[in-house]
Amino acid sequence: MNDSLKHLGKRRQLIELLRTKGISDETVLEAMLKIPRHLFLNSSFEDFAYEDKAFPIAAGQTISQPYTVAFQSQLLQVKPEEKILEIGTGSGYQTAVLCAMGAKVYSVERQVDLFKQTSLLLPKLHIRPKHLSFGDGYKGLPTFAPFDKIIVTAGAPVVPNALLSQLKIGGRLVIPVGVNDQIMTLYIRQTELRFEKHEFGNFRFVPLLENKS
């Protein structure tokens, strides 16, 4: 669990790169400066951990490109103590960034191996989400709803109604929508029945799978 000055220097370089790509939310940038991304990757990737690239992790999944993590986090407009549902815990890196931003994170992972790995890793890094669970992300976490914000870290062919229903009025859902390439989409809940929708260009994610374990 070594996090050296060399790692910190590489993180600073990554943060400056993210600024040049349009990430301006200082809360996001400060959180990503704090979180040692190399500890969420296989050690063979350590030398490349602060490049702006996605890398493979267990169960055929990926750790998202840092720009993607920053972009989604910026769209969420996270405020301290907000209750955030994350669909797709994955490596736990996005979870850690949200926690570093002061959010109360409730996260769901459908790959049991990843769930077990991340459940062990996060406490070792003194990162404590409110709740980690193994389950179907399409269903959200109705027991803990409603949420101030929801983030989906896998590509969904359609927006799950369960997630829209678990969002507070005024809340924000950030989700990549599409089959092969996805369009990053923001939904803001205006009323019980009305949502404002914004689209932010193409991204590529692993698919969000339903009813799998």
Steps between C-alpha positions, in 0.01 A plus 500: 500500500788733414408852386823690440592857413564371147138380482380836631705680235341289229155577643577872485591463132174312438301775671659763277414289194138475616489880536611537136217264400239722664462361853454809717326374816769543767325253732535230234864585429594511870334161557684343207827646626443324833405155368791265408367355173795259470371307803177417315686334211694180454859575598615432143322823397646713782739694276209599275238571771509878454467497124157609383401149395260222600654168609363146539412374847344172619187339351547650154435852633706819479608787723376809318725757339573778756339759270178296498502474881558875525237583238228290666593630845487860376156446344370370833582830677573316826448683828626377840274250677287435192367149463630354173413168338775352283406224256813297423754511784763336280851560631366745759690797352191706416358407841816631664487827305139560605586424862792744481251763379307454823210293367321218678541228239274197453645274232379189316720249314370199306834314459555303820881483464525875460260556789717287729827663388371854537334429835844400630699774328307814598534455881877447457511844335284652780222563248160427650190515280172479686398174332647252250275231359506213252198511272322612184575863426188533284297477822699763689471490878135570583557431871725807524316726251452782426845623396629851436707379206545176302800406285514202263846380397395252229327549166123453517294439184209676672465701820368270776169633633595377848790744508287795387245416769768490773619855426392790720322795340783732400738203485738414217552166321814465285490196271668394172217389268550282193607155382847525338596863556305684764384860534570644844158612619388711795147483636383760752176414678268801484183345645367152576438443129722748314874472429727747323745325267845613378747313276879540506656302215629149445681276747574128511417282801462131575129403486264524796357146523166413654401202718850356512705378793 
